[in-house]
Amino acid sequence: MWAQRFAGNILRSRIVASGVSMFARTQASGHSTTKHTSALLKSAGVPSSRQIQIRGLHNLQPRRRKYKKAQKGRVPVRTGGSTKGNYMAFGDYGLRVKLGLRLSAKTITAIHATLKRKLKAIKDLKVWLRVFPDIPVTTKGTEVRMGKGKGAFDYWACRVPKDKIIFEIKGPGLNTELAKDAIRQAGFKLGVPTEFVIKSEATQQPKKNEMPPTTIPFQHAK
């Protein structure tokens, strides 16, 4: 039934161009109504329900995990020279953290709300999130004895290394002063030193043949 309701107006608008009959029956009698409607959607060029799902910033969590709980881990320290996520990729202005931290989904939502509120006057504003909370964090109550297994799930978080850009913004009419003030207000939510990044040749991702080596070449001792 959900597939029939989903087909609705979207399928009717494309049915003429595709040449598919809305009331055509399946050739095989064993096919169910859901499979038949899915075939009609596919032939009409309508994306499936999984493809058109849009996840909002109010519900940041992975769709599926193999294990319900995970070890605490540590914030990665890039000793090998990796620069992944340190360059601007989408927007004109970015928010970079100067210290590694574990960022919760609640904090990410608060930062996004601050950016949208400060830049409400900018029409067609685009905000890119460069990190995603996919690690489950568990907690135990205070004054609880040791043992009895791992604690209950509390919130989702992600480990952000040093110098990584976590937010990028872009919009028509967005000047540097307004973007800098919005990034500064959003940086207060993090609790670590932050940096305002402007898109330029120095902050853009370099080409593959121009990138420095990620590891120091080994030299034999003389």
JOTAJO-V869494 format. One record per residue. N is the residue number from 1. SS is DSSP state (H for helix, E for strand, C for the rest). PHI is phi in whole degrees, 0 to 359 (none if undefined). Layout:
((N;SS;PHI) (N;SS;PHI))
This chain:
((1;C;none) (2;H;296) (3;H;291) (4;H;294) (5;H;293) (6;H;292) (7;H;299) (8;H;27) (9;H;288) (10;H;296) (11;H;290) (12;H;295) (13;H;290) (14;H;252) (15;H;288) (16;H;287) (17;H;292) (18;H;278) (19;C;77) (20;C;262) (21;C;283) (22;C;293) (23;C;250) (24;C;290) (25;C;260) (26;C;289) (27;C;289) (28;C;275) (29;C;288) (30;C;278) (31;C;286) (32;C;275) (33;H;295) (34;H;295) (35;H;294) (36;H;296) (37;H;293) (38;H;296) (39;H;294) (40;H;296) (41;H;297) (42;H;293) (43;H;291) (44;C;275) (45;C;83) (46;C;271) (47;C;293) (48;C;289) (49;C;294) (50;C;290) (51;C;285) (52;C;262) (53;C;292) (54;C;242) (55;C;264) (56;C;273) (57;C;286) (58;C;276) (59;C;222) (60;C;270) (61;C;198) (62;C;292) (63;C;291) (64;C;205) (65;C;229) (66;C;292) (67;C;239) (68;C;287) (69;C;234) (70;C;219) (71;C;288) (72;C;296) (73;C;71) (74;C;230) (75;C;292) (76;C;295) (77;C;249) (78;C;279) (79;C;276) (80;C;270) (81;C;91) (82;C;291) (83;C;239) (84;C;295) (85;C;82) (86;C;268) (87;C;245) (88;E;287) (89;C;233) (90;C;232) (91;C;266) (92;C;262) (93;E;226) (94;E;218) (95;E;245) (96;E;245) (97;E;267) (98;C;261) (99;C;222) (100;C;290) (101;E;202) (102;E;258) (103;E;259) (104;E;272) (105;H;294) (106;H;295) (107;H;292) (108;H;298) (109;H;296) (110;H;294) (111;H;294) (112;H;297) (113;H;295) (114;H;294) (115;H;296) (116;H;293) (117;H;288) (118;H;289) (119;C;251) (120;C;295) (121;C;284) (122;C;276) (123;C;280) (124;C;57) (125;C;288) (126;E;243) (127;E;235) (128;E;251) (129;E;259) (130;C;267) (131;C;233) (132;C;217) (133;C;283) (134;C;236) (135;E;249) (136;E;283) (137;E;251) (138;E;249) (139;E;221) (140;C;238) (141;C;290) (142;C;287) (143;C;58) (144;C;260) (145;C;293) (146;C;290) (147;C;95) (148;C;67) (149;C;85) (150;C;287) (151;C;290) (152;E;277) (153;E;297) (154;E;241) (155;E;201) (156;E;263) (157;E;211) (158;E;219) (159;E;265) (160;E;249) (161;C;285) (162;C;294) (163;C;68) (164;C;270) (165;E;272) (166;E;255) (167;E;224) (168;E;225) (169;E;228) (170;E;198) (171;C;186) (172;C;291) (173;C;82) (174;C;275) (175;C;268) (176;H;292) (177;H;295) (178;H;293) (179;H;293) (180;H;295) (181;H;293) (182;H;293) (183;H;294) (184;H;295) (185;H;294) (186;H;290) (187;H;294) (188;C;294) (189;C;284) (190;C;274) (191;C;85) (192;C;230) (193;C;299) (194;E;235) (195;E;220) (196;E;271) (197;E;246) (198;E;249) (199;C;293) (200;C;204) (201;C;295) (202;C;283) (203;C;259) (204;E;277) (205;C;295) (206;C;289) (207;C;292) (208;H;299) (209;H;281) (210;H;258) (211;C;287) (212;C;290) (213;C;296) (214;C;284) (215;C;232) (216;C;283) (217;C;302) (218;C;284) (219;C;238) (220;C;288) (221;C;287) (222;C;273))
